[in-house]
């Protein structure tokens, strides 16, 4: 009888251990997962994260921006150029607009391709060593309805020495502007190659109209074929920093 009571006690003790473990284990695993994510130096402030193991080739697996028609590109650039100063934070997505992750992925894919072609100022360890924040903004039309939605995406290196701001058409993923500033860096940027590479990413052919590499800042203008759209580029540099600016404009008739 005593042996039977002893074995009942042992069985009850083991069962209680199993029940306790089943309750606590999911919390332990979740805690470890959260610690792993938060300890990553590339966790994005918006909640999107780039794995530290992600390399440049991984970005090429993200969805590519859609092919932009001449009419669509002209309209988007014109709306952006005329309305960016009056844009407001988006309260809802327009039909066909990319969400935040899609926009950031499209931006990273395009920037990575440009870096591989040597068409930008150096961005060391991009995107792994960068945090990113993004917000969608809306430009309203004359009727009071949304006319254009775009994403403002900001990348900041963990060293705080490199900053990049990109405005991206929310429907097509087309670049509307790029601003890059790198401290404690010098280098040579071939603006003609930069213009060609950006145009290729947009699947839009064109030609170089102007190239001035004699003074500071260096400047270039690119005309897209069959469109009243110009891409303006400039590079400014001094002994300790370099900056690149790309802006899209609709040329006067």
MOSULKA-V869775 format. One record per residue. RES is the residue in one letter. SS is DSSP state (@ for helix, = for strand, . for the rest). OMEGA is omega in radians with two decimals (999 if undefined). D_FIRST is the distance of its C-alpha to the first C-alpha in Angstrom with 2 decimals. Layout:
((RES SS OMEGA D_FIRST) (RES SS OMEGA D_FIRST))
//
This chain:
((X . 3.11 0.00) (X @ 3.11 3.79) (X @ -3.13 5.41) (X @ 3.11 5.10) (X @ 3.13 6.32) (X @ -3.13 8.64) (X @ 3.04 10.07) (X @ -3.14 10.68) (X @ 3.13 12.49) (X @ -3.13 14.44) (X @ 3.14 15.52) (X @ 3.13 16.65) (X @ 3.14 18.55) (X @ 3.13 20.28) (X @ 3.14 21.27) (X @ 3.09 22.75) (X @ -3.14 24.71) (X @ 3.13 26.11) (X @ 3.13 27.20) (X @ -3.13 28.86) (X @ -3.12 30.62) (X @ 3.12 31.94) (X @ -3.04 33.46) (X @ -3.00 34.99) (X @ 3.11 36.19) (X @ 3.10 39.12) (X @ 3.12 40.42) (X @ 3.14 40.30) (X @ 3.13 42.13) (X @ 3.13 44.68) (X @ 3.13 45.28) (X @ 3.12 45.98) (X @ 3.13 48.31) (X @ 3.12 50.21) (X @ -3.13 50.53) (X @ -3.13 51.93) (X @ -3.06 54.51) (X @ 3.14 55.59) (X @ 3.12 55.97) (X . -3.11 58.42) (X . -3.11 61.93) (X . 3.07 63.31) (X = -3.03 61.39) (X . -3.06 63.99) (X . 3.13 64.61) (X . -3.08 64.73) (X . 3.04 61.24) (X . -3.14 62.56) (X = 3.01 61.61) (X . 3.13 63.16) (X . 3.09 60.72) (X . 3.12 61.64) (X . -3.13 61.49) (X . 3.09 64.04) (X . -3.04 67.34) (X @ -3.09 70.82) (X @ -3.12 70.30) (X @ -3.12 67.32) (X @ -3.11 69.62) (X . 3.13 71.70) (X . 3.14 68.82) (X . 3.14 69.12) (X . 3.14 71.19) (X . 3.10 74.89) (X . -3.11 77.21) (X . 3.08 79.11) (X . -3.06 82.72) (X . 3.06 85.00) (X . 3.13 88.18) (X @ -3.11 91.40) (X @ -3.12 91.57) (X @ 3.13 87.97) (X @ -3.12 88.37) (X @ -3.13 91.62) (X @ -3.11 90.16) (X @ -3.13 87.03) (X @ -3.12 89.10) (X @ 3.12 91.62) (X @ -3.13 89.02) (X @ -3.10 87.19) (X @ -3.07 90.40) (X @ -3.00 91.71) (X @ -3.04 88.51) (X @ -3.11 86.19) (X @ -3.13 87.31) (X @ -3.10 86.46) (X . 3.14 83.14) (X = 3.06 80.08) (X = -3.11 76.36) (X . 3.07 75.18) (X . 3.08 73.14) (X . -3.14 72.37) (X . 2.98 72.87) (X . -3.14 75.94) (X . 3.11 75.53) (X . 3.14 75.17) (X . 3.08 74.55) (X . 3.01 72.11) (X . -3.02 69.06) (X @ -3.10 68.45) (X @ 3.12 66.53) (X @ 3.14 69.05) (X @ 3.14 71.92) (X @ 3.11 70.49) (X @ 3.13 69.65) (X @ 3.12 73.19) (X @ -3.13 74.67) (X @ -3.13 72.68) (X @ -3.10 73.59) (X @ 3.13 77.28) (X @ 3.12 77.42) (X @ 3.10 75.59) (X @ 3.13 78.15) (X @ 3.11 81.01) (X @ 3.12 79.56) (X @ 3.11 79.28) (X . -3.12 82.95) (X . -3.02 83.90) (X . -3.14 85.30) (X . 2.98 83.79) (X . -3.07 83.62) (X . 3.04 80.68) (X . -3.03 77.25) (X . 3.06 75.02) (X . 3.08 71.48) (X . 0.04 71.99) (X . -2.99 69.83) (X . -3.05 66.79) (X . -3.10 68.10) (X = 2.90 69.19) (X = -3.08 67.81) (X = 3.01 69.25) (X = -3.07 69.82) (X = 3.04 71.36) (X = 3.10 72.73) (X = -3.13 74.42) (X = -3.08 77.75) (X = 3.00 79.97) (X = -3.07 83.75) (X = 3.09 84.99) (X . -3.12 87.95) (X . -3.13 90.94) (X . -3.12 89.24) (X . 3.10 86.31) (X . 3.12 83.91) (X = 3.12 82.19) (X = -3.13 84.72) (X = 2.99 82.85) (X = 3.12 79.38) (X = 3.12 78.79) (X = 2.92 76.16) (X = -3.06 76.86) (X = -3.10 74.60) (X = 3.07 74.57) (X = 3.11 73.25) (X = 3.14 72.94) (X = -3.13 72.15) (X . 3.10 69.47) (X . -3.10 72.29) (X . -3.12 74.23) (X . -3.13 77.28) (X = 3.11 77.44) (X = 3.10 77.58) (X = 3.07 78.25) (X = -3.10 78.86) (X = 2.97 79.17) (X = -2.98 80.21) (X = 3.06 79.14) (X = -3.03 80.17) (X . -3.14 76.99) (X . -3.04 77.96) (X . -3.06 79.46) (X . -3.11 78.06) (X . 3.04 81.68) (X = 2.99 82.52) (X = 3.02 84.57) (X = 3.08 84.66) (X = 3.06 83.18) (X = -3.13 83.44) (X = 3.07 82.20) (X = -3.12 82.66) (X = 3.11 81.64) (X = 3.12 82.19) (X . -3.14 83.03) (X . 3.01 84.07) (X . 3.13 87.27) (X . 3.14 88.05) (X . 3.08 90.31) (X . 3.08 89.70) (X . -3.03 91.79) (X @ 3.10 92.32) (X @ 3.10 93.84) (X @ 3.11 90.72) (X @ 3.14 88.56) (X @ 3.14 90.50) (X @ -3.10 90.35) (X @ 3.11 86.61) (X @ 3.10 85.83) (X @ 3.10 88.12) (X @ 3.10 86.34) (X @ 3.13 82.96) (X . -3.12 84.52) (X . -3.12 85.95) (X . 3.13 89.36) (X . 3.13 92.38) (X = -3.11 95.18) (X = 3.12 97.52) (X = 3.11 98.13) (X = -3.04 100.82) (X = 3.05 100.92) (X = 3.12 99.69) (X = -3.14 100.62) (X . -3.09 99.03) (X . -3.08 101.82) (X . 3.09 100.81) (X . 0.03 97.74) (X . 3.00 96.00) (X = -3.06 96.35) (X = 3.08 96.49) (X = 3.07 96.38) (X = -3.13 96.79) (X = 3.13 95.51) (X = 3.10 96.88) (X = -3.12 94.75) (X . 3.04 96.64) (X . 3.12 97.67) (X . 3.12 96.11) (X . -3.08 97.57) (X = 3.08 94.74) (X = 2.99 95.07) (X = -3.14 92.41) (X = 3.13 93.42) (X = 3.05 91.94) (X = 3.07 92.56) (X = 3.09 91.35) (X = -3.12 91.86) (X = 2.99 91.15) (X . -3.04 91.88) (X . -3.05 91.01) (X . -3.12 87.33) (X = 3.11 86.33) (X = -3.14 87.00) (X = 3.13 86.61) (X = 3.10 87.01) (X = 3.02 87.83) (X = 3.10 88.05) (X = 3.10 89.22) (X = -3.14 90.27) (X = 2.98 93.42) (X = -3.09 95.48) (X . 3.12 99.01) (X . 3.14 101.92) (X . 999 103.72))
//
